Structures are given as C-alpha cells and as structure tokens.
Amino acid sequence: MFPQALRSSLPALTIFCGLASSACPVSAQDASQELTDRASIAFGTTIARDLTEDGIKLNADKFSEALRAVLDGKTPLASDEEIKTTFNDLRTFMLEDVKRKNSAFLDENKKKEGVKTTASGLQYEVLKAAQGGAKPKATDKVKVHYHGTLTNGTVFDSSVERGEPITFGLDQVIPGWTEGVQLMSVGEKYRFTIPYNLAYGEQGSPPRIPGFSTLVFEVELLAVNP
C-alpha cells in the first residue's frame, strides 16, 4: 500500500546522506553538476516508479510545485497536520477501492462454470480430481504445493516457484485454507478464491497483501500427516 512507496525510497536516501554526513549537506557546490543532475533523476525516477507500482496517481505539476517550494526554502504548501490528514484519507480511499474491486471479482468468479461456493463464501474449483485419497481433518498436518496470487495476478507466495512443497498444521493457517483443504483428497488439485474475511482481513499482510484482498490459490494436496 501507500507507505511502501515511501519506505522503498528511504533506504537510498539514508545511504546517500550517510556518505556525506549526518546532516546530508549535499548540494551543487559539493558535487559536480553532472552528478547532481543524475542524483535528481535517480530520486525522481525511484519515487515515481514506486508510487506508480502502488497504484497512486499524482498531479505532476502539483508534485513539482510542492517539491520546489521545499528545495527553494519557501513555505511548504502543506503543513505536517495537512500531510497526515491527506495520507490517512488516501489510505482509506485505496482500501475501499481494493474492497470494491475484490468484491466485484468474487461476484464474477462465482458465475464461472465449475466454481462452487461454500456457506462461508469460499469459492473453489476442482482442477485435478483423484479417487480414494485420504481427506484431512482440521487437526491434521498436510503436505502441499501451492501458488498464491492477488486478483490482478500478482504472485505473493508460491511453493511451486520455490520448487519445494510445504508441510503445516491445517489449524495453523488462514480460515479459507483450513476449510478448503478439508474438501480435498490426496492427489487432487483445487483452485481456491478466498474472500478477505477468510484470509488476512481488513489489515491484510503488508507489504505484499493489501487489506480487503481476495486471494487466489492453486493447491495440490500431496499427503496427510506426512
């Protein structure tokens, strides 16, 4: 979410300042104009890229105006209190936007052929069926391969990409997993679409999973109580 964009730019700034002094007295007089220009481009590109990746749209003219006011030693265009309020408003707007988009995704997904919805709202689809395999209980340990994405396809976790399955207690994971994997038999592969209330809730799991996120997992059950 939004704080990530700022955090990702801060390490570079900290290193940059540390090379000079704790006061960071770097100016055109301290370095060549060519280096100052490159540093300006580097910081601008990094901040803009991070904001874009986090889905934040800014008015470039207003951004430049606010930046120049501070760099020129003029009165900032926003007070600290105004900045805090704006960031809080932006965070609220972005979370609500995520909530709306994920709700719409669930509504469309449940209409697809082969998708079933449980009483809790968990959606699942059988990708590979198996006959006679053991079914786990909520207190069992399971060995699985999985691939987890957000609704936009962004991968946030994947044992498949790591090339190594994982074993865990089925009562130690998010509710959508606990419920969904109990539907499976060993040897089967399911796709689970998990609403936020069965996943990481309103808070999400920063920085990879925003609040209100619907999660999509492809899960293959390899063993029960391995």
ABEGO torsion letter per residue (X at the ends): XAAAAAAAAAAAAAAAAAAABAAGBBBAAABBAAAAAAAAAAAAAAAAAAAAAAGBBBBAAAAAAAAAAAAAGBBBABBAAAAAAAAAAAAAAAAAAAAAAAAAAAAAAAABBGBBBBAAGBBBBBABBBBGBBBBBAABBBBBBBBBBBAAGBBABBAAAAGBBBBBBAAABBAAAAAAAAABBBGBBBBBBBBAAABAEAAEBOAABBBGBBBBBBBBBABBGX
